[in-house]
Amino acid sequence: MDIFKKVQDFLILGLWRMVRTCPGTVVICGLILAIICGVSSALYLKLDSDQDNLISHNLPFQKRNLEQIKNFGDQEYMFVVIETGGTEQGKKQAALFATSLADKLQKKPNIIKEVHYAMSAKDMGPGVLMFASESELHDFVKLARNIGPLGHEWFNGPGLAKFLDMNAELLSGKKDMGGATAPEMLTPMIGALDSLVGKMDNALKDGADSFKSSDSVLDLDKAGMQYFYTRNGKLLIMRILPKKDFAAMTVIGQALKIVRESLDQTRLEFPDVSAGLTGRPVLSADEMITTNNDMTIASIVSVLLVGLLFMVVLHGWLRPALVMLSLFCAMAWTFGFALVSLGSLNLLSIVFALVLVGIGVDFGIHIVLRYVEGTAAGLSPDEAVRESLVHTGPGVLLGAITSVCAFYAVLGHEFVGLAELGLIGGTGIIFCLISMLTVLPSLLLIAGRRNLFPSSHPRMTTMPFMEKVISRPKTVLVVAVILSAVAFPGLMKAGFNYNLLDLQAKGLESVEFEHKIINESDESTWFAVMTRPDLESVKALTQQLKEIPSVGRIDSILNFLPESQKEKAHILRGEAKYLDGMDFNADPVALKPEQVLSSLESLTDSLEGLEEKLFSAGAKDELKLVSALLDKTSECMALIKKNPASAQNLVPLQTGLVSELSSSFKWLKEILEVRSVKPDDLPEHLRSLYIGRDGSYMVKISPVGNIWDFDLLKSFVADLRKIDPIVTGVPVVVLESSLLMRDTFTDAAVVTIILVSIILFLTSFSLSYVLLTLIPLVVGIFWLLEMMGVTGLSFNLANFFAIPILIAIGVDGGVHFFARWKELSNGERLYDTSTPVAVGLSFCTTMIGFGGLLLAHHRGLASLGGIMVAGSATCMVGCMIVLPAIFRLMEKFKKG
């Protein structure tokens, strides 16, 4: 014991001699170092917001996850959820909404990498006919045979007027295309004509430049468009792959801004359509934005309240300012250490500053209040600073060591994010200790020697009224035991909530629409991943997965490989010959205004005849389409009649029409010639989704029910591991990382208690000292757990971080109370000293510092604030009432 005391005394007295001799040099050196560290960190310290880097890449589950991402690429999509109401009209509006939004997003290819909301026939590749049923193929073959003669006629001098004439003849029945006026053919045909005539109208009004060469004329690419509706048809899902920037806190900040701005614009176009944005990257970004805003507000509130409390207790602004200046020096040094040791901060270690404000400032409070007590007793500034260092320094040093243990206990764990937080937070506490034992005493000495402090002394340096509270120690302890017994059932109810969605702020659009996906569809923004080397093993795996009740959707390359290919190839054999001999490179004829006008008149006659037939048949929807087309046709005729020269504005449109039809006939011939569809025949965008760089095949498995429910998540992953122990994907990573974080915190708490107990024993070689010092912590944590059970507050992955901080401040309070109690001389009372005020102020600053989080919208942060306030309060009661009551009993026992 003597050797520890000698080392401690040597260190404290050495610091005092340095402070007494050259206080100005100490302050200047501290400030210069802080400036260097602060500027360097601002310039070079980076933020690593990649969540994958929070977990050790050597862990098997994380290693498999990263290998899967490397092999198949990033497939973490943003989801735009568009509600349809389950009606056909709602689906049409949702499709128009999605198309309009996609058009806006596709103009930003550097930020928005992919947009998927539907698949056209061309998107399926040249083997698209293989997906049709045999009866549908027979109908298509009949149609292709009828199109053949029309194609030959078209390519013999293609032009705008000829196209209008041919369509007029088809609509009037003079030519046959396999039932052009049948309902299933009429609607797309009228739609193509409406697109063409609408663009003609625009060109005649606005000039030739209104049509761009990249524009579609007939929108044939949209033929057979299949939108990504959910199975029940209530939602249309758009998947958007954003560009990620891991140097930015939100990662997808640019993409998120663009998508939300585009969504707002599209909502104005479709005010009756409800749509929202969600998905894992969106939820993460919203969480970062919410927590950042909440932390900013909480920090401002906390600094103001702590500053006000300091000014009241310490009588003026100067003493609090010196404490905060010393704290800021330590924080700057810590930033510098983070730069040198790690080079970056992660999403967890970035909160170390809040830790230092909550813990580091406590060291300064003890130093300042002991200094004030000395000056009030008539000591000179030099004597008061020495008194403060010699008598408070050992307790501050011991408290700092125990706090460092709480953070260093996570070093070496596989949860890298927490380990880095432990390293920076623990080292930051050491820097706070150094600053409070060097820079702060130097500042106090300089200010005291120059008489800068107010002439009057603080009035709240002692708490004599508390002596009455502990004057009956047995009563105090009995009341404490009774309260503990009454609240004991709450201890059994304290639990852990793993649901990450429950941590998000209420009312967030991303949370609301995540719930819509969960409750109203078979979709999931999370999916597990299994890989297989060949198609046969993919088929076998799919059959196994279909037998598992917890498995919902199964997506793989098999979804895009049609069945019965031999039979379908037989139907198509030889049908491409009807398109032989067509000149796909034929140039358009010269455009003549009188020919275009005549063709429009012919089309008008045919449409009017069709209109009568539709009216007689009661086909209201088709009638609306034809009437709208007639209006546009009449307007075009009027414009050409008024100014025949304006017809030349249609030349670029005619060129685009000929080119588009040439491409369509080429594609028609190509799909008629296909005999089979293999993975290599699929378009690149489909192959990249399901075929890895190593040639293996991905199988995506989505769960049934709410994947955010931790019990369901565990069950889902357990079921999948029975089939494939090396299954990976977001569900596996979230499950394993959640359990790893919980275990890391639990292990760290146990290790901290053991280390603290050992350190306390080594500094005293007294078991009673260890037990007495730990009483505030044990009582505080016990009561906290009871309160949590009674109030329904649970531990979660956001607030479990409170435990090591509570261990640090709980032990720190016990250390200071015990040290001051041992110093008391005969007749001197504990609450007549400044120590209880210092300890109480330390607990209060922690409660205020974290209490600002109670205002947070993010429920995880709000729960952290709740636990820190409640835990600090219970530890304070244990320290300032229960522990002194035990001291008083021990005194009576010794006297007795």
BELNORPE-V880421 format. One record per residue. N is the residue number from 1. PSI is psi as a letter, one per 30 degrees, with the letter a starting at -180 (999 if undefined). OMEGA is omega in radians with two decimals (* if undefined). Layout:
BEGIN
N:PSI:OMEGA ; N:PSI:OMEGA
END
This chain:
BEGIN
1:e:-3.10 ; 2:e:-3.10 ; 3:e:3.10 ; 4:e:3.13 ; 5:e:3.13 ; 6:e:3.11 ; 7:e:-3.13 ; 8:e:3.13 ; 9:e:3.12 ; 10:e:-3.12 ; 11:e:-3.10 ; 12:e:-3.12 ; 13:e:3.07 ; 14:e:3.10 ; 15:e:3.13 ; 16:e:-3.14 ; 17:e:3.12 ; 18:e:-3.13 ; 19:e:-3.10 ; 20:e:-3.06 ; 21:e:-3.04 ; 22:i:-3.13 ; 23:e:-3.14 ; 24:e:3.12 ; 25:e:3.13 ; 26:e:-3.11 ; 27:e:-3.11 ; 28:e:3.12 ; 29:e:3.13 ; 30:e:-3.12 ; 31:e:3.13 ; 32:e:3.12 ; 33:e:3.12 ; 34:e:3.13 ; 35:e:3.14 ; 36:e:-3.13 ; 37:e:-3.12 ; 38:e:-3.13 ; 39:e:-3.14 ; 40:e:-3.14 ; 41:e:3.12 ; 42:e:-3.09 ; 43:e:-2.93 ; 44:f:-3.12 ; 45:k:-3.05 ; 46:l:3.03 ; 47:k:3.05 ; 48:j:-3.07 ; 49:g:3.10 ; 50:j:-3.10 ; 51:f:3.13 ; 52:f:-3.14 ; 53:f:3.08 ; 54:f:-3.12 ; 55:k:3.11 ; 56:k:3.13 ; 57:f:3.13 ; 58:f:3.10 ; 59:k:-3.07 ; 60:e:-3.08 ; 61:e:3.14 ; 62:e:3.11 ; 63:e:3.11 ; 64:e:3.14 ; 65:e:-3.12 ; 66:e:3.09 ; 67:e:3.11 ; 68:e:3.12 ; 69:e:3.13 ; 70:e:-3.08 ; 71:e:-3.04 ; 72:f:3.14 ; 73:l:3.13 ; 74:k:3.11 ; 75:h:3.10 ; 76:j:-2.98 ; 77:l:2.83 ; 78:k:-3.12 ; 79:k:2.94 ; 80:j:-3.10 ; 81:j:-3.10 ; 82:k:-3.10 ; 83:k:-3.12 ; 84:f:-3.05 ; 85:f:3.12 ; 86:g:-3.12 ; 87:l:3.12 ; 88:e:3.11 ; 89:e:3.10 ; 90:e:3.10 ; 91:e:3.13 ; 92:e:3.13 ; 93:e:3.11 ; 94:e:3.12 ; 95:e:3.10 ; 96:e:3.10 ; 97:e:-3.11 ; 98:e:-3.14 ; 99:e:3.13 ; 100:e:3.14 ; 101:e:-3.13 ; 102:e:3.12 ; 103:e:-3.14 ; 104:e:-3.06 ; 105:e:-3.10 ; 106:f:3.06 ; 107:f:-3.14 ; 108:i:-3.05 ; 109:f:3.13 ; 110:f:-3.12 ; 111:e:3.12 ; 112:j:-3.01 ; 113:e:-3.11 ; 114:k:3.01 ; 115:k:-3.14 ; 116:k:3.09 ; 117:f:-3.13 ; 118:l:3.05 ; 119:k:3.06 ; 120:l:3.12 ; 121:e:-3.13 ; 122:f:3.12 ; 123:f:-3.12 ; 124:f:3.12 ; 125:l:-3.07 ; 126:f:3.14 ; 127:g:-3.03 ; 128:e:-3.10 ; 129:f:-3.14 ; 130:f:3.12 ; 131:f:3.13 ; 132:l:3.04 ; 133:l:-3.10 ; 134:e:3.12 ; 135:e:3.09 ; 136:e:3.11 ; 137:e:3.11 ; 138:e:3.12 ; 139:e:-3.12 ; 140:e:3.11 ; 141:e:3.11 ; 142:e:3.13 ; 143:e:-3.13 ; 144:e:3.12 ; 145:e:3.12 ; 146:e:-3.14 ; 147:f:-3.09 ; 148:e:-3.14 ; 149:e:3.12 ; 150:e:3.12 ; 151:e:3.12 ; 152:e:3.12 ; 153:e:-3.09 ; 154:e:-3.05 ; 155:f:3.02 ; 156:i:-3.11 ; 157:h:-3.10 ; 158:k:3.12 ; 159:l:-3.10 ; 160:e:-3.13 ; 161:e:-3.13 ; 162:e:-3.14 ; 163:e:3.13 ; 164:e:3.12 ; 165:e:-3.11 ; 166:e:3.11 ; 167:e:3.09 ; 168:e:3.14 ; 169:e:3.11 ; 170:e:-3.11 ; 171:e:-3.13 ; 172:f:-3.14 ; 173:g:3.13 ; 174:f:3.05 ; 175:l:-3.09 ; 176:k:3.06 ; 177:h:3.13 ; 178:h:3.10 ; 179:h:-3.09 ; 180:f:-3.12 ; 181:g:3.03 ; 182:k:-3.06 ; 183:e:-3.09 ; 184:f:3.11 ; 185:e:-3.04 ; 186:e:-3.06 ; 187:e:3.10 ; 188:e:3.13 ; 189:e:3.09 ; 190:e:3.12 ; 191:e:3.11 ; 192:e:3.11 ; 193:e:3.12 ; 194:e:3.10 ; 195:e:-3.13 ; 196:e:-3.08 ; 197:e:3.08 ; 198:e:3.11 ; 199:e:3.03 ; 200:e:3.14 ; 201:e:3.13 ; 202:e:-3.12 ; 203:e:3.13 ; 204:e:-3.13 ; 205:e:-2.95 ; 206:f:3.12 ; 207:l:-3.06 ; 208:f:-3.08 ; 209:f:-3.14 ; 210:f:3.11 ; 211:k:3.12 ; 212:l:-3.12 ; 213:f:-3.14 ; 214:f:-3.11 ; 215:k:3.02 ; 216:k:-3.12 ; 217:e:-3.05 ; 218:f:-3.08 ; 219:h:-3.14 ; 220:f:3.12 ; 221:f:-3.12 ; 222:g:3.13 ; 223:k:3.14 ; 224:g:-3.11 ; 225:k:3.09 ; 226:j:-3.12 ; 227:l:-3.06 ; 228:i:3.05 ; 229:l:3.02 ; 230:l:-3.02 ; 231:e:3.13 ; 232:f:3.07 ; 233:g:-3.07 ; 234:f:-3.09 ; 235:k:2.94 ; 236:k:-3.03 ; 237:k:2.99 ; 238:k:3.09 ; 239:k:-3.08 ; 240:k:3.11 ; 241:j:-3.08 ; 242:l:2.95 ; 243:k:-3.10 ; 244:k:3.09 ; 245:j:-3.05 ; 246:g:3.03 ; 247:f:3.11 ; 248:k:-3.06 ; 249:e:-3.08 ; 250:f:3.10 ; 251:e:-3.08 ; 252:g:-3.02 ; 253:e:-3.13 ; 254:e:-3.13 ; 255:e:-3.13 ; 256:e:3.13 ; 257:e:-3.12 ; 258:e:-3.12 ; 259:e:-3.10 ; 260:e:3.07 ; 261:e:3.12 ; 262:e:3.08 ; 263:e:3.13 ; 264:e:3.12 ; 265:e:-3.12 ; 266:e:3.09 ; 267:e:3.10 ; 268:e:3.11 ; 269:e:-3.10 ; 270:i:-3.04 ; 271:f:-3.11 ; 272:f:-3.11 ; 273:k:3.10 ; 274:k:-3.12 ; 275:l:3.13 ; 276:l:-3.05 ; 277:k:3.09 ; 278:a:-3.06 ; 279:l:-3.05 ; 280:e:3.13 ; 281:e:3.12 ; 282:e:3.11 ; 283:e:3.12 ; 284:e:3.13 ; 285:e:3.11 ; 286:e:3.13 ; 287:e:3.13 ; 288:e:3.14 ; 289:e:-3.12 ; 290:e:-3.11 ; 291:e:3.11 ; 292:e:3.10 ; 293:e:-3.14 ; 294:e:-3.14 ; 295:e:3.12 ; 296:e:3.14 ; 297:e:-3.13 ; 298:e:-3.14 ; 299:e:3.13 ; 300:e:3.13 ; 301:e:-3.08 ; 302:e:-3.14 ; 303:e:-3.14 ; 304:e:-3.10 ; 305:e:3.11 ; 306:e:3.10 ; 307:e:3.11 ; 308:e:3.12 ; 309:e:3.11 ; 310:e:-3.10 ; 311:e:3.12 ; 312:e:-3.06 ; 313:e:-3.05 ; 314:g:2.97 ; 315:i:3.10 ; 316:a:-3.06 ; 317:f:-2.98 ; 318:e:-3.12 ; 319:e:3.06 ; 320:e:-3.12 ; 321:e:3.13 ; 322:e:3.10 ; 323:e:-3.10 ; 324:e:3.09 ; 325:e:3.10 ; 326:e:3.12 ; 327:e:-3.13 ; 328:e:3.04 ; 329:e:-3.13 ; 330:e:3.14 ; 331:e:3.12 ; 332:e:3.09 ; 333:e:-3.12 ; 334:e:3.05 ; 335:e:3.11 ; 336:e:3.09 ; 337:e:3.12 ; 338:e:3.13 ; 339:e:-3.08 ; 340:e:-3.01 ; 341:e:-3.05 ; 342:e:-3.14 ; 343:f:-3.12 ; 344:l:3.01 ; 345:k:3.09 ; 346:a:-3.04 ; 347:f:3.10 ; 348:e:-3.08 ; 349:f:-3.12 ; 350:f:-3.10 ; 351:g:-3.06 ; 352:f:-3.11 ; 353:e:3.11 ; 354:e:3.12 ; 355:e:-3.10 ; 356:e:3.09 ; 357:e:-3.10 ; 358:e:-3.04 ; 359:e:-3.03 ; 360:e:-3.11 ; 361:f:-3.13 ; 362:e:3.14 ; 363:e:-3.14 ; 364:e:3.14 ; 365:e:-3.13 ; 366:e:-3.14 ; 367:e:-3.06 ; 368:e:-3.09 ; 369:e:3.08 ; 370:e:3.05 ; 371:e:3.13 ; 372:e:3.12 ; 373:e:-3.14 ; 374:e:-3.14 ; 375:e:3.11 ; 376:f:3.12 ; 377:g:3.06 ; 378:g:3.13 ; 379:l:3.06 ; 380:l:3.11 ; 381:e:3.13 ; 382:e:-3.13 ; 383:e:-3.13 ; 384:e:3.12 ; 385:e:3.12 ; 386:e:3.10 ; 387:e:-3.12 ; 388:e:-3.12 ; 389:e:-3.06 ; 390:e:-3.04 ; 391:e:-3.14 ; 392:f:-3.10 ; 393:e:-3.14 ; 394:e:3.12 ; 395:e:3.09 ; 396:e:3.14 ; 397:e:-3.14 ; 398:e:3.10 ; 399:e:3.12 ; 400:e:-3.14 ; 401:e:3.13 ; 402:e:3.11 ; 403:e:3.11 ; 404:e:3.11 ; 405:e:-3.12 ; 406:e:-3.11 ; 407:e:3.13 ; 408:f:-3.14 ; 409:f:-3.13 ; 410:f:3.13 ; 411:k:3.12 ; 412:f:3.11 ; 413:l:-3.08 ; 414:f:3.06 ; 415:i:-2.98 ; 416:e:-3.13 ; 417:e:3.12 ; 418:e:3.13 ; 419:e:3.12 ; 420:e:3.05 ; 421:e:3.12 ; 422:e:-3.14 ; 423:e:-3.09 ; 424:e:3.14 ; 425:e:3.13 ; 426:e:3.11 ; 427:e:3.10 ; 428:e:3.09 ; 429:e:3.08 ; 430:e:3.11 ; 431:e:3.07 ; 432:e:3.10 ; 433:e:-3.13 ; 434:e:-3.11 ; 435:e:-3.10 ; 436:f:3.11 ; 437:f:3.13 ; 438:d:-3.07 ; 439:e:-3.11 ; 440:e:3.08 ; 441:e:3.11 ; 442:e:3.12 ; 443:e:3.11 ; 444:e:-3.12 ; 445:e:3.13 ; 446:e:-3.12 ; 447:e:-3.14 ; 448:e:3.14 ; 449:e:-3.11 ; 450:g:3.10 ; 451:h:-3.12 ; 452:f:-3.12 ; 453:l:3.08 ; 454:k:-3.12 ; 455:e:3.11 ; 456:l:-3.10 ; 457:l:3.06 ; 458:k:-3.08 ; 459:f:-3.02 ; 460:h:-3.14 ; 461:f:3.10 ; 462:l:-3.12 ; 463:i:-3.06 ; 464:f:-3.12 ; 465:f:-3.13 ; 466:f:3.10 ; 467:e:3.12 ; 468:e:-3.11 ; 469:e:-3.08 ; 470:g:-3.13 ; 471:f:3.06 ; 472:i:-3.01 ; 473:e:-3.14 ; 474:e:3.13 ; 475:e:3.14 ; 476:e:-3.09 ; 477:e:3.11 ; 478:e:3.11 ; 479:e:3.13 ; 480:e:3.13 ; 481:e:-3.14 ; 482:e:3.12 ; 483:e:3.12 ; 484:e:-3.13 ; 485:e:3.14 ; 486:e:-3.08 ; 487:g:-3.05 ; 488:e:3.11 ; 489:f:3.11 ; 490:f:3.14 ; 491:e:-3.11 ; 492:f:-3.08 ; 493:f:-3.13 ; 494:k:-3.07 ; 495:a:-3.10 ; 496:k:3.14 ; 497:j:-3.10 ; 498:f:-3.04 ; 499:j:-3.08 ; 500:f:3.14 ; 501:f:3.12 ; 502:f:3.13 ; 503:f:-3.07 ; 504:l:3.10 ; 505:k:3.07 ; 506:k:3.08 ; 507:f:3.10 ; 508:k:3.12 ; 509:e:-3.10 ; 510:e:3.11 ; 511:e:-3.13 ; 512:e:-3.08 ; 513:f:2.97 ; 514:e:3.09 ; 515:e:3.11 ; 516:e:3.11 ; 517:e:-3.12 ; 518:e:-2.99 ; 519:f:-2.98 ; 520:g:-3.13 ; 521:l:3.05 ; 522:g:3.14 ; 523:l:3.01 ; 524:k:3.10 ; 525:f:3.06 ; 526:k:3.00 ; 527:k:3.05 ; 528:l:-3.06 ; 529:k:2.93 ; 530:k:3.13 ; 531:k:3.11 ; 532:l:-3.03 ; 533:f:-3.08 ; 534:l:-3.05 ; 535:e:-3.13 ; 536:e:3.13 ; 537:f:3.04 ; 538:e:3.12 ; 539:e:3.14 ; 540:e:3.12 ; 541:e:-3.14 ; 542:e:3.11 ; 543:e:3.09 ; 544:e:-3.10 ; 545:e:-3.13 ; 546:f:-3.12 ; 547:f:-3.11 ; 548:k:-3.09 ; 549:e:-3.08 ; 550:f:-3.11 ; 551:k:3.10 ; 552:c:-3.13 ; 553:k:3.03 ; 554:j:-3.12 ; 555:k:3.10 ; 556:a:3.12 ; 557:f:3.14 ; 558:f:3.11 ; 559:f:-3.04 ; 560:g:3.05 ; 561:j:-3.04 ; 562:l:3.10 ; 563:l:3.09 ; 564:h:-3.06 ; 565:e:-3.13 ; 566:e:-3.13 ; 567:e:-3.13 ; 568:e:3.10 ; 569:e:3.12 ; 570:e:3.14 ; 571:e:-3.06 ; 572:f:-3.03 ; 573:k:3.04 ; 574:f:-3.06 ; 575:f:-3.13 ; 576:f:-3.09 ; 577:f:-3.13 ; 578:f:3.12 ; 579:g:3.13 ; 580:k:3.05 ; 581:f:3.12 ; 582:k:3.12 ; 583:i:-3.09 ; 584:f:-3.12 ; 585:g:-3.12 ; 586:k:3.13 ; 587:k:3.11 ; 588:l:3.11 ; 589:l:3.08 ; 590:k:-3.10 ; 591:k:3.13 ; 592:k:-3.08 ; 593:e:-3.08 ; 594:e:3.11 ; 595:e:3.12 ; 596:e:3.14 ; 597:e:3.12 ; 598:e:-3.14 ; 599:e:3.09 ; 600:e:3.10 ; 601:e:3.10 ; 602:e:3.12 ; 603:e:3.13 ; 604:e:3.12 ; 605:e:-3.13 ; 606:e:-3.14 ; 607:e:3.12 ; 608:e:3.08 ; 609:e:3.10 ; 610:e:3.14 ; 611:e:3.13 ; 612:e:3.13 ; 613:e:-3.14 ; 614:e:3.12 ; 615:e:3.14 ; 616:e:-3.12 ; 617:f:-3.13 ; 618:g:3.14 ; 619:i:-3.00 ; 620:e:-3.09 ; 621:e:3.12 ; 622:e:3.14 ; 623:e:3.10 ; 624:e:-3.14 ; 625:e:-3.12 ; 626:e:3.14 ; 627:e:3.12 ; 628:e:3.11 ; 629:e:3.11 ; 630:e:3.13 ; 631:e:-3.14 ; 632:e:3.14 ; 633:e:3.13 ; 634:e:-3.14 ; 635:e:3.11 ; 636:e:3.12 ; 637:e:-3.13 ; 638:e:-3.14 ; 639:e:-3.14 ; 640:e:3.11 ; 641:e:-3.12 ; 642:e:-3.10 ; 643:i:-3.09 ; 644:e:-3.12 ; 645:f:-3.14 ; 646:f:3.13 ; 647:f:3.12 ; 648:f:3.07 ; 649:f:-3.10 ; 650:f:-3.09 ; 651:e:3.10 ; 652:e:3.12 ; 653:e:3.12 ; 654:e:3.12 ; 655:e:3.11 ; 656:e:3.13 ; 657:e:-3.14 ; 658:e:3.14 ; 659:e:-3.12 ; 660:e:3.14 ; 661:e:3.07 ; 662:e:3.12 ; 663:e:-3.11 ; 664:e:3.12 ; 665:e:3.06 ; 666:e:-3.12 ; 667:e:3.13 ; 668:e:3.12 ; 669:e:-3.13 ; 670:e:-3.09 ; 671:f:3.09 ; 672:f:-3.11 ; 673:f:-3.10 ; 674:k:-3.13 ; 675:f:3.12 ; 676:l:3.10 ; 677:j:3.09 ; 678:l:3.14 ; 679:e:-3.11 ; 680:f:-3.13 ; 681:f:-3.09 ; 682:l:3.09 ; 683:l:-3.08 ; 684:e:-3.06 ; 685:f:3.07 ; 686:e:3.13 ; 687:e:-3.09 ; 688:f:-3.14 ; 689:e:-2.97 ; 690:f:3.13 ; 691:k:-3.08 ; 692:l:3.13 ; 693:f:3.13 ; 694:g:3.11 ; 695:f:3.13 ; 696:l:-3.07 ; 697:k:3.12 ; 698:k:3.00 ; 699:j:3.14 ; 700:k:-3.09 ; 701:j:3.10 ; 702:k:-3.08 ; 703:l:2.96 ; 704:k:3.08 ; 705:a:-3.02 ; 706:j:-3.10 ; 707:f:3.12 ; 708:f:3.07 ; 709:k:-2.97 ; 710:e:3.11 ; 711:e:3.10 ; 712:e:3.12 ; 713:e:3.12 ; 714:e:3.14 ; 715:e:-3.13 ; 716:e:-3.13 ; 717:e:3.12 ; 718:e:3.12 ; 719:e:-3.13 ; 720:e:-3.12 ; 721:f:3.04 ; 722:f:3.12 ; 723:e:-3.09 ; 724:j:-3.10 ; 725:f:-3.10 ; 726:g:3.05 ; 727:k:-3.13 ; 728:a:-3.09 ; 729:l:-3.07 ; 730:e:-3.13 ; 731:e:3.14 ; 732:e:-3.12 ; 733:e:-3.14 ; 734:e:3.13 ; 735:e:-3.06 ; 736:e:-3.12 ; 737:e:3.09 ; 738:e:3.11 ; 739:e:3.13 ; 740:e:3.12 ; 741:e:3.12 ; 742:e:-3.12 ; 743:e:3.12 ; 744:e:3.12 ; 745:e:-3.12 ; 746:e:3.12 ; 747:e:-3.13 ; 748:e:3.13 ; 749:e:3.14 ; 750:e:3.14 ; 751:e:-3.14 ; 752:e:3.13 ; 753:e:-3.14 ; 754:e:-3.14 ; 755:e:-3.14 ; 756:e:3.13 ; 757:e:3.12 ; 758:e:-3.13 ; 759:e:3.12 ; 760:e:-3.14 ; 761:e:-3.12 ; 762:f:3.13 ; 763:f:-3.08 ; 764:f:-3.01 ; 765:h:-3.13 ; 766:j:3.13 ; 767:e:3.13 ; 768:e:3.10 ; 769:e:-3.14 ; 770:e:-3.09 ; 771:e:-3.14 ; 772:e:-3.12 ; 773:e:-3.11 ; 774:f:-3.10 ; 775:e:3.13 ; 776:e:3.14 ; 777:e:-3.10 ; 778:e:3.12 ; 779:e:-3.10 ; 780:e:-3.13 ; 781:e:3.13 ; 782:e:3.13 ; 783:e:3.10 ; 784:e:3.14 ; 785:e:3.09 ; 786:e:3.13 ; 787:e:3.14 ; 788:e:3.12 ; 789:e:-3.12 ; 790:e:-3.07 ; 791:f:-3.13 ; 792:g:3.11 ; 793:k:-3.10 ; 794:l:2.94 ; 795:k:3.04 ; 796:a:-3.06 ; 797:f:3.09 ; 798:e:-3.02 ; 799:f:-3.13 ; 800:f:3.08 ; 801:f:-3.11 ; 802:f:-3.02 ; 803:e:3.14 ; 804:e:3.11 ; 805:e:3.13 ; 806:e:3.08 ; 807:e:-3.11 ; 808:e:-3.06 ; 809:f:3.11 ; 810:e:3.13 ; 811:e:-3.13 ; 812:e:3.11 ; 813:e:3.12 ; 814:e:3.14 ; 815:e:-3.09 ; 816:e:3.13 ; 817:e:-3.10 ; 818:e:-3.13 ; 819:e:-3.12 ; 820:e:3.11 ; 821:e:3.14 ; 822:f:-3.14 ; 823:f:-3.00 ; 824:k:3.06 ; 825:l:-3.11 ; 826:k:3.10 ; 827:f:3.13 ; 828:k:-3.09 ; 829:k:-3.04 ; 830:e:-3.06 ; 831:g:3.00 ; 832:g:3.10 ; 833:l:-3.12 ; 834:f:-3.06 ; 835:e:3.11 ; 836:e:3.10 ; 837:e:3.14 ; 838:e:3.13 ; 839:e:3.12 ; 840:e:3.12 ; 841:e:3.10 ; 842:e:3.10 ; 843:e:-3.12 ; 844:e:3.12 ; 845:e:3.08 ; 846:e:3.13 ; 847:e:3.13 ; 848:e:-3.12 ; 849:e:3.13 ; 850:f:-3.13 ; 851:f:3.09 ; 852:f:3.13 ; 853:f:3.09 ; 854:f:3.10 ; 855:f:-3.03 ; 856:k:3.02 ; 857:e:3.11 ; 858:j:-3.02 ; 859:f:3.08 ; 860:e:3.10 ; 861:e:3.13 ; 862:e:3.11 ; 863:e:3.05 ; 864:e:3.08 ; 865:e:-3.14 ; 866:e:-3.12 ; 867:e:3.13 ; 868:e:3.11 ; 869:e:-3.12 ; 870:e:-3.12 ; 871:e:3.10 ; 872:e:3.14 ; 873:e:-3.12 ; 874:e:3.09 ; 875:e:3.12 ; 876:e:3.10 ; 877:e:3.11 ; 878:e:-3.10 ; 879:e:-2.96 ; 880:f:3.12 ; 881:e:-3.07 ; 882:e:-3.09 ; 883:e:3.09 ; 884:e:3.10 ; 885:e:3.09 ; 886:e:3.06 ; 887:e:-3.11 ; 888:e:3.09 ; 889:e:3.13 ; 890:e:3.11 ; 891:e:3.14 ; 892:e:-3.14 ; 893:e:3.12 ; 894:e:-3.13 ; 895:e:-3.02 ; 896:999:*
END
